[in-house]
Amino acid sequence: MKDMQAQLEKLRTDAAECALIRDLATDPKKRDLFTRLADHLSVLAAEVERAIAEGVSKG
């Protein structure tokens, strides 16, 4: 379970870093790319969080 929690934190951190890069980017293509990356990483983090919650509830 600790491994999943660590992966969840890494995904959240990576999503935040992508969002920061997006906010600093001046090139529209780079902004779009980092927006998509941040969104994708956020979805992955939500899925890991859901899996952790299901694992805890199943005991």
GROMACS elastic network, one bead per residue, 0.5 to 0.9 nm:
[ bonds ]
;  ai    aj funct       b0    kb
    1     4     6  0.52153   500
    1     5     6  0.63063   500
    1     6     6  0.86684   500
    1    52     6  0.73802   500
    1    55     6  0.85522   500
    2     5     6  0.50070   500
    2     6     6  0.60962   500
    2     7     6  0.85827   500
    3     6     6  0.50778   500
    3     7     6  0.61962   500
    3     8     6  0.85860   500
    4     7     6  0.50310   500
    4     8     6  0.60981   500
    4     9     6  0.86915   500
    4    48     6  0.70992   500
    4    49     6  0.84101   500
    4    51     6  0.87675   500
    4    52     6  0.70995   500
    5     9     6  0.63180   500
    5    10     6  0.86598   500
    5    48     6  0.82551   500
    5    49     6  0.80327   500
    5    52     6  0.77046   500
    6     9     6  0.52034   500
    6    10     6  0.62295   500
    6    11     6  0.86825   500
    7    11     6  0.61113   500
    7    12     6  0.85724   500
    7    45     6  0.82044   500
    7    48     6  0.79867   500
    8    11     6  0.51783   500
    8    12     6  0.62448   500
    8    13     6  0.86252   500
    8    44     6  0.84006   500
    8    45     6  0.54707   500
    8    46     6  0.82580   500
    8    48     6  0.61630   500
    8    49     6  0.67223   500
    9    12     6  0.50921   500
    9    13     6  0.60938   500
    9    14     6  0.85413   500
    9    45     6  0.79854   500
   10    13     6  0.50432   500
   10    14     6  0.60210   500
   10    15     6  0.84868   500
   10    45     6  0.86301   500
   11    14     6  0.50910   500
   11    15     6  0.60647   500
   11    16     6  0.85881   500
   11    41     6  0.58969   500
   11    42     6  0.70888   500
   11    44     6  0.72166   500
   11    45     6  0.55632   500
   12    15     6  0.51115   500
   12    16     6  0.62298   500
   12    17     6  0.86620   500
   12    41     6  0.71425   500
   12    42     6  0.65313   500
   12    44     6  0.89405   500
   12    45     6  0.62210   500
   13    16     6  0.51343   500
   13    17     6  0.61988   500
   13    18     6  0.86567   500
   14    17     6  0.50366   500
   14    18     6  0.61602   500
   14    19     6  0.85849   500
   14    37     6  0.89990   500
   14    38     6  0.75215   500
   14    41     6  0.71097   500
   14    42     6  0.88199   500
   15    18     6  0.51363   500
   15    19     6  0.62130   500
   15    20     6  0.86780   500
   15    37     6  0.71514   500
   15    39     6  0.71904   500
   15    40     6  0.79844   500
   15    41     6  0.52786   500
   15    42     6  0.59369   500
   15    45     6  0.87149   500
   16    19     6  0.50375   500
   16    20     6  0.62199   500
   16    21     6  0.86961   500
   16    38     6  0.68788   500
   16    42     6  0.87114   500
   17    20     6  0.50101   500
   17    21     6  0.62009   500
   17    22     6  0.84922   500
   17    38     6  0.78998   500
   18    21     6  0.50740   500
   18    22     6  0.60343   500
   18    23     6  0.85789   500
   18    34     6  0.53928   500
   18    35     6  0.71523   500
   18    36     6  0.89178   500
   18    37     6  0.65375   500
   18    38     6  0.51933   500
   18    39     6  0.89530   500
   18    41     6  0.88727   500
   19    23     6  0.61836   500
   19    24     6  0.87083   500
   19    31     6  0.89095   500
   19    34     6  0.64989   500
   19    35     6  0.64069   500
   19    37     6  0.82759   500
   19    38     6  0.56494   500
   19    39     6  0.85986   500
   20    23     6  0.50657   500
   20    24     6  0.63162   500
   20    25     6  0.86314   500
   20    34     6  0.87081   500
   21    24     6  0.51015   500
   21    25     6  0.59636   500
   21    30     6  0.86965   500
   21    31     6  0.78000   500
   21    34     6  0.68112   500
   21    35     6  0.89574   500
   22    25     6  0.52099   500
   22    26     6  0.84364   500
   22    30     6  0.69845   500
   22    32     6  0.75156   500
   22    33     6  0.79117   500
   22    34     6  0.51071   500
   22    35     6  0.60931   500
   22    38     6  0.85536   500
   23    26     6  0.82851   500
   23    31     6  0.71966   500
   23    34     6  0.88208   500
   23    35     6  0.88977   500
   24    31     6  0.82458   500
   25    28     6  0.75300   500
   25    29     6  0.89913   500
   25    30     6  0.63601   500
   25    31     6  0.56940   500
   25    34     6  0.87933   500
   26    29     6  0.87882   500
   26    30     6  0.76011   500
   26    31     6  0.71886   500
   27    30     6  0.53173   500
   27    31     6  0.62576   500
   27    32     6  0.87174   500
   28    32     6  0.61228   500
   28    33     6  0.85656   500
   29    32     6  0.51059   500
   29    33     6  0.61391   500
   29    34     6  0.86653   500
   30    34     6  0.60945   500
   30    35     6  0.83537   500
   31    34     6  0.53230   500
   31    35     6  0.59931   500
   31    36     6  0.86138   500
   32    35     6  0.50477   500
   32    36     6  0.62343   500
   32    37     6  0.86252   500
   33    36     6  0.52397   500
   33    37     6  0.62041   500
   33    38     6  0.86595   500
   34    38     6  0.59382   500
   34    39     6  0.83707   500
   35    38     6  0.52152   500
   35    39     6  0.61345   500
   35    40     6  0.85528   500
   36    39     6  0.51005   500
   36    40     6  0.60279   500
   36    41     6  0.85380   500
   37    40     6  0.50934   500
   37    41     6  0.60633   500
   37    42     6  0.84689   500
   38    41     6  0.52143   500
   38    42     6  0.60985   500
   38    43     6  0.86820   500
   39    42     6  0.50912   500
   39    43     6  0.63051   500
   39    44     6  0.87315   500
   40    43     6  0.51318   500
   40    44     6  0.62783   500
   40    45     6  0.86453   500
   41    45     6  0.61106   500
   41    46     6  0.85986   500
   42    45     6  0.50200   500
   42    46     6  0.62123   500
   42    47     6  0.86739   500
   43    46     6  0.50599   500
   43    47     6  0.62778   500
   43    48     6  0.87424   500
   44    47     6  0.50516   500
   44    48     6  0.62693   500
   44    49     6  0.85556   500
   45    48     6  0.51284   500
   45    49     6  0.60618   500
   45    50     6  0.85390   500
   46    50     6  0.61067   500
   46    51     6  0.85932   500
   47    50     6  0.50321   500
   47    51     6  0.61704   500
   47    52     6  0.86144   500
   48    52     6  0.61418   500
   48    53     6  0.85839   500
   49    52     6  0.50892   500
   49    53     6  0.62058   500
   49    54     6  0.86351   500
   50    53     6  0.50455   500
   50    54     6  0.61305   500
   50    55     6  0.85205   500
   51    54     6  0.50735   500
   51    55     6  0.60764   500
   51    56     6  0.85982   500
   52    55     6  0.50492   500
   52    56     6  0.61966   500
   52    57     6  0.86431   500
   53    56     6  0.51365   500
   53    57     6  0.61638   500
   53    58     6  0.86114   500
   54    57     6  0.51156   500
   54    58     6  0.61107   500
   54    59     6  0.85114   500
   55    58     6  0.52301   500
   55    59     6  0.62282   500
   56    59     6  0.50638   500
